């Protein structure tokens, strides 16, 4: 992990030696892989091209070392919150899946429900990003979180803005804002200091549950059932 200078340096050393051994064993790895696919000819070809793989692995060893050292210094000495320095492979790859209707006709009301839900989620994302999300709240690099107190203030401002402007930050009714604030209060009582975007959406789902309760096609709500306790 990169949560402390000591752990970061230890991780850098481990990754460096991992790439060193990967470089040294390229001739065996490449030959073995090609032999499994193409037999004896593949094995011979693997030995022939393995020097090029070794050169590439050597270059990546240097890149990885520089990248991890850069992340270690930036995060632990200069207070940054970097996932990578020069090696973008550390970034997670997010794939977008587009659901299909499997040939079934989707009603207009369901389409409108989807658009409304996406609009709420988009506004929630903007509000979440305004709270400066980061990875620094826990020892993980899987998702960003924001200060629960900061998010709570944003929700309060959004509730007040919804009463006084035609373009509110979050398009919820007063009743829905009340449920959302109750969920945030519940999180504070559980002594949560931070909140992820996914959990914020779960809280929003409880708030707008009744709005999406009746969906013509599936008979189910888009969001979770109310009064559900969410674990860490």
N, C-alpha and C positions, 0 to 999 in steps of 0.2 A: 504494500500500500504506500501511498504518498502523503499520509496524514501527519508525518513528522519527518524531520531531517534524517534521523537515524534509519527509520523504515525506508525512506526514499533511497538512501544510499545503498542499503542492502538490496532493494529491488533492482536498482541500476546494475549492481554487480551480478545478480542472478540472470538478468536479461542479457547482459554482455556475454557471460559464459554460455548461455543457451545458444546465442547466435554463433559463438566461436565453434561449439561442437557441431552445430548445423552446417557451418562452412566446411569443417574437416570431414564430415561424413557424407558430403554431397555425392561423391562418386558411388558410394554404396546405395544411397537413397534413390538417386536418379536411375541407376541400373536396375535396382529391384523393382521400382515402379514401372519402368518400361518393359522389363522382363515379364511381369505379370500380365501385361496387355498384349505383348507381341512376341513372347517366347525368347529364344536364344538370340535372334536378330535384334530384338529390343534391348537385351542385356548388353550386347556389343556396342550398339548405338549409344546406350546410356554411358558407357565408359568413355566413348569418344567425345560426347558433349558435356560431360560432368565438369571439366575445367571452367567452362563458361558459367555454369551454375555456381561454382565455387567463387568465381570473381564477383558475381552478382551478390551472393550471400555475404562476401567480405565487405562489399560496399554498404549493404544494408546493416551490417554489424556496426560500422562507423556511424551511419545515420541514426540508428537506434540509440547508440551510446550518447551522441550529441543531443538527441531529442530528450532522452530521459534525464540527462544532466541539466539541460535547460529547464525542464519542468520542475525538477527538484529545487534548483536555485530560485526560480520564479515564485513557486508556491510557498516555500518554507523560509525564504529570506526576504523577498520583496512583497510578500502578501498577495500574490496573484492567485488566480483560480483557473489555471490552464489545464487542459487535457493533453495537449501536445505542443511542441515547440516548432519542429520542422516536419515531423512525420504524421501526416493526417490519418494514417491507418488506425490511430487510437480512437478516432471518432466512431461512434456507433452508426451502423448503416440502417436506416429506417426505410422500410418498403411500404409503399402505399397500395392497399388493396381496394379495388373498386367492386362493391357488392353488385350482384346481378339479381334480377327478379325471377330467374329460372323460367322465363316465358310467361309468367303470371302477370296479369294486369294490376298495376298499382293505382289505387284510387287517388283522386286529387287531394283529399283530406290528409292522406298519408304523406304525400309529397310536401304539402304545406307544413306538416308536423316536422318532417326532416329538416326543411329550410329553417323553421323557427328554432329547432334544437341546435342546429349548426350556428345560427346567429348568436344564441346565448353562449355557446361554447367559445365562439370567436371573441365576444366581448369579455368573457371570463379570462381568456388568454391574455388579452391586452391588459386587463387589470392585474393579472398575475405577474406579467413582465414588468409592470411599473414598480413592483416591489423588489426588483433586482434579485432574481433567483440565482442561486449558486449551489455548488456541491459541498460547501463547507460545514453544513449542519450535522452531517453524520459521516462515518468512515465508509463511504461508498461513492462510486462514480457512475451510477446507473441512472439517476434522475436528479433534477434540480429541485430545490425547495426554497420557500420564502419565509420570512419571519411571520409568524401567526399574528402578532400584534400589528404589524404593518398591513397585512391583508385585512384584518378586522377593521382598521381605520378606513381603508379603501372601500370596503363594503358599506360602512356607515355613511361615507361621503356619497356613494352611489345611491343609497336610499334617499338621502336628502335631495340630491340632484334630480331624482326621478319625480319628485313632487314639484320642482320649480323650473324644469326645462322640458322642451319638446324632444331633445336628443339626450336621453339619459345614458350614463356609462354602462348600465346593466338594465335591460328591459324586463324588470320583474314587477309584479304587483306588490302593494304594501304587505299583503299576507305572505307572499313568497319571500320577501325580504325578512320578515319576522322569523320564518322557519330557518332561513339561511343563517341569520344571526344566532338563533338558538343552537344550531349545529356547531358554529364557531365557539360559542360559549361552552358547549359540551367538550370541545377539543381543549379549551383552556383548563377546564376542570380536570381533564385527564393529564394535565401538565405537559401538553405538547407545546414545544417552542417554535416549531416550523411545520409547514404544510406543503405537500407536493401538488402539482396541478391536477393530477388524477384524483386525489382525495378531495380537492376543492370542487371538482366536477361531480363527485359523488354527493357532496353536500348540496350542490346546486340541483342535482337530480331529485333529492328529497324535497327540495323547496318547490320545484315545478312539477312534482309527481302528478298532482291532480289535473294539471293542464293537459298532460299527455296520457292520461289514464285510459281513455277509450280510443283505441286505434282500430279502424275498421278491418284491416287485413289480418292482423295477428291476434287482436284481443288482449295484447300485453302492452305495458308501458315501456318506453325507451329507457327508463331509468329504474334504479333500485327501489325496493319497497320502503315506505316510510318507517321511521323509528328503528332502523337497522343499525346495529353497532358495528363500526368498522375497526378492524384490528390493524396494528402496525404492519 
